[in-house]
Amino acid sequence: MNTFKTSKQIAIWSFSIGTLLLLLHLIFKTSLSIIRLGYAYVVFATILNGLILISLAITLFIAKDRKETLKSMGVITLNIPITLVYFQIVIDTL
């Protein structure tokens, strides 16, 4: 299995869904449903990405191709600062 390709796809999907939820929030600012959905998504994505990151960390010690594993870990962690910025935007618009 190509871990870099898989982690890249997960990171893109996480980013895309998060961006869509942010845009929905900015369009429908008073919708409590979108805020709840966004919060639930952040929790879900954090757990999913965290589990993948843990799996990659374990793989780092087992696999021979450490460069690919490190790249995969980097791609997954790119969503962390994006999530923090999105969270701040939501808080500022409430």
C-alpha positions as CSV (number, residue, x, y, z in Angstrom):
1,M,0.0,0.0,0.0
2,N,1.3,3.4,-0.9
3,T,1.1,5.3,2.4
4,F,1.9,8.6,0.9
5,K,-0.9,8.4,-1.6
6,T,-3.4,7.3,1.1
7,S,-2.4,10.0,3.6
8,K,-2.5,12.6,0.8
9,Q,-6.0,11.6,-0.1
10,I,-7.2,11.7,3.5
11,A,-5.6,15.1,4.0
12,I,-7.3,16.4,0.9
13,W,-10.7,15.1,1.9
14,S,-10.3,16.4,5.4
15,F,-9.3,19.9,4.1
16,S,-12.2,19.9,1.5
17,I,-14.9,18.9,4.0
18,G,-13.6,21.4,6.5
19,T,-13.5,24.2,3.9
20,L,-17.0,23.4,2.8
21,L,-18.3,23.5,6.4
22,L,-16.5,26.8,6.9
23,L,-18.1,28.3,3.8
24,L,-21.5,27.1,4.9
25,H,-21.0,28.7,8.3
26,L,-19.9,32.0,6.6
27,I,-23.0,31.9,4.4
28,F,-25.5,30.9,7.1
29,K,-24.0,32.5,10.2
30,T,-27.0,32.0,12.4
31,S,-27.3,28.3,11.7
32,L,-26.6,26.4,14.9
33,S,-26.9,23.1,13.0
34,I,-23.9,24.0,10.8
35,I,-21.9,25.0,13.9
36,R,-22.8,21.7,15.5
37,L,-22.0,19.7,12.4
38,G,-18.7,21.5,12.0
39,Y,-17.8,20.9,15.6
40,A,-18.6,17.2,15.2
41,Y,-16.6,17.0,12.1
42,V,-13.6,18.6,13.8
43,V,-13.8,15.9,16.5
44,F,-14.2,13.1,14.0
45,A,-11.4,14.4,11.7
46,T,-9.1,14.8,14.7
47,I,-9.7,11.3,15.8
48,L,-9.3,9.8,12.3
49,N,-6.2,11.8,11.5
50,G,-4.7,11.1,15.0
51,L,-5.2,7.4,14.5
52,I,-3.5,7.6,11.1
53,L,-0.7,9.6,12.5
54,I,-0.2,7.0,15.3
55,S,-0.2,4.2,12.7
56,L,2.3,6.1,10.6
57,A,4.5,6.6,13.7
58,I,4.5,2.9,14.3
59,T,5.2,2.2,10.7
60,L,8.2,4.6,10.9
61,F,9.9,2.2,13.2
62,I,9.0,-0.9,11.2
63,A,9.1,0.1,7.5
64,K,12.3,0.4,5.5
65,D,11.1,3.4,3.5
66,R,11.2,6.0,6.2
67,K,11.3,8.9,3.8
68,E,7.8,8.0,2.4
69,T,6.5,7.5,6.0
70,L,7.8,10.9,7.1
71,K,6.3,12.6,4.0
72,S,3.0,10.9,4.9
73,M,3.1,12.2,8.4
74,G,3.9,15.7,7.2
75,V,0.9,15.7,4.8
76,I,-1.4,14.6,7.6
77,T,-0.2,17.2,10.0
78,L,-0.6,20.0,7.5
79,N,-4.3,20.2,8.4
80,I,-3.6,21.1,12.0
81,P,-2.8,24.8,11.4
82,I,-5.5,25.1,8.8
83,T,-8.0,23.7,11.4
84,L,-6.8,26.2,14.0
85,V,-7.3,29.2,11.5
86,Y,-10.7,27.9,10.5
87,F,-11.7,27.6,14.2
88,Q,-10.6,31.1,14.9
89,I,-12.6,32.4,11.9
90,V,-15.7,30.7,13.2
91,I,-15.2,32.1,16.7
92,D,-14.6,35.6,15.3
93,T,-17.8,35.5,13.3
94,L,-20.1,34.3,16.2
